[in-house]
């Protein structure tokens, strides 16, 4: 089963890299932008917790995203040492286009499955994604 899972993940990874090509986005950026899109502005610590990305990597990724206009950081009014991260309007519009590409990758990846199987695998992955490791 390990080999088959590896092949499936590799196939999905190729599709994701192709969808991201030319966007300036790294796969690690997707989790940050997705969290900001879904949950709204938050501090960097919370963003690290939600995405399970190490704090130092979050800072590096945010530096890149901010430089390219995807996000902005503002001082947290409740903690002057912290920053609130928010997706910019331009970043949100660009992420929407990427979201459509990602949906197409997912649809192609799941195409061999029957509609009920697709629904079931998505539900199972959502459960796995929300369970503690």
C-alpha positions as CSV (number, residue, x, y, z in Angstrom):
1,X,0.0,0.0,0.0
2,X,2.9,2.4,0.7
3,X,4.1,2.2,-2.9
4,X,0.6,2.9,-4.3
5,X,0.1,5.8,-2.0
6,X,3.5,7.2,-3.1
7,X,2.5,6.9,-6.8
8,X,-0.9,8.6,-6.1
9,X,0.8,11.5,-4.2
10,X,3.4,11.9,-6.9
11,X,0.8,12.1,-9.6
12,X,-1.1,14.7,-7.5
13,X,2.1,16.6,-6.8
14,X,3.0,16.8,-10.5
15,X,-0.5,18.3,-11.2
16,X,-0.1,20.8,-8.4
17,X,3.4,21.9,-9.6
18,X,2.0,22.3,-13.2
19,X,-0.9,24.4,-11.9
20,X,1.5,26.7,-9.9
21,X,3.9,27.1,-12.8
22,X,4.4,30.8,-13.6
23,X,2.5,32.0,-10.5
24,X,5.5,32.6,-8.3
25,X,3.9,30.4,-5.7
26,X,5.6,27.5,-3.9
27,X,3.4,24.6,-2.7
28,X,4.2,25.8,0.9
29,X,2.6,29.1,0.1
30,X,-0.7,27.4,-0.7
31,X,-1.4,26.4,2.9
32,X,-0.8,30.0,4.1
33,X,-2.9,31.6,1.5
34,X,-5.6,29.0,1.9
35,X,-5.7,29.5,5.7
36,X,-5.9,33.3,5.2
37,X,-8.7,32.9,2.6
38,X,-10.7,30.5,4.8
39,X,-10.2,32.0,8.2
40,X,-9.3,35.6,7.5
41,X,-6.5,37.7,9.0
42,X,-4.6,36.3,11.9
43,X,-1.2,36.5,13.6
44,X,1.8,34.6,12.4
45,X,1.8,32.3,15.3
46,X,-1.8,31.2,14.7
47,X,-1.0,30.8,11.0
48,X,1.9,28.5,11.8
49,X,-0.4,26.5,14.1
50,X,-3.2,26.2,11.5
51,X,-1.0,25.2,8.6
52,X,1.5,23.1,10.6
53,X,4.3,25.0,9.0
54,X,7.3,25.7,11.2
55,X,7.4,29.3,12.5
56,X,10.7,30.1,10.8
57,X,9.4,28.8,7.5
58,X,6.2,30.8,7.9
59,X,8.3,34.0,8.2
60,X,10.3,33.1,5.1
61,X,7.2,32.3,3.1
62,X,5.4,35.4,4.3
63,X,8.4,37.6,3.3
64,X,8.1,36.2,-0.2
65,X,4.4,36.6,-0.4
66,X,4.5,40.1,0.9
67,X,7.3,41.1,-1.5
68,X,5.1,39.8,-4.4
69,X,1.9,41.6,-3.1
70,X,-0.1,38.5,-2.1
71,X,-0.3,39.5,1.6
72,X,0.4,42.4,4.0
73,X,1.5,42.4,7.6
74,X,0.2,45.0,10.1
75,X,1.0,45.4,13.8
76,X,-1.3,43.5,16.0
77,X,-3.2,46.2,18.1
78,X,-3.4,43.8,21.0
79,X,0.3,42.8,21.0
80,X,2.7,45.3,19.6
81,X,5.4,42.6,19.1
82,X,3.2,40.6,16.8
83,X,1.9,41.1,13.3
84,X,-1.5,40.3,11.8
85,X,-1.3,38.8,8.3
86,X,-4.0,39.4,5.8
87,X,-4.4,38.6,2.1
88,X,-4.5,41.6,-0.2
89,X,-7.3,42.2,-2.7
90,X,-4.8,41.5,-5.5
91,X,-3.6,38.4,-3.7
92,X,-7.2,37.2,-3.2
93,X,-8.0,37.6,-6.9
94,X,-4.8,35.8,-7.9
95,X,-5.5,33.0,-5.3
96,X,-9.0,32.6,-6.7
97,X,-7.5,31.8,-10.2
98,X,-5.1,29.4,-8.5
99,X,-8.0,27.8,-6.7
100,X,-9.7,27.1,-10.0
101,X,-6.6,25.5,-11.3
102,X,-6.2,23.4,-8.1
103,X,-9.8,22.3,-8.4
104,X,-9.1,21.2,-12.0
105,X,-6.1,19.2,-10.7
106,X,-8.2,17.6,-8.0
107,X,-11.0,16.8,-10.6
108,X,-8.4,15.1,-12.9
109,X,-6.9,13.2,-10.1
110,X,-10.2,11.9,-8.9
111,X,-11.6,11.3,-12.4
112,X,-11.1,7.5,-12.3
113,X,-13.5,7.3,-9.3
114,X,-17.2,7.1,-9.3
115,X,-19.0,10.3,-8.0
116,X,-19.8,8.6,-4.6
117,X,-16.2,7.4,-4.3
118,X,-15.0,10.9,-5.0
119,X,-17.2,12.3,-2.3
120,X,-16.2,9.6,0.1
121,X,-12.4,10.1,-0.4
122,X,-12.8,13.9,0.1
123,X,-14.7,13.3,3.3
124,X,-12.1,10.8,4.5
125,X,-9.2,13.2,3.7
126,X,-11.0,16.0,5.6
127,X,-11.3,13.8,8.6
128,X,-7.7,12.8,8.4
129,X,-6.6,16.4,8.0
130,X,-8.5,17.4,11.2
131,X,-7.2,14.6,13.3
132,X,-4.2,15.0,15.6
133,X,-1.0,13.2,14.6
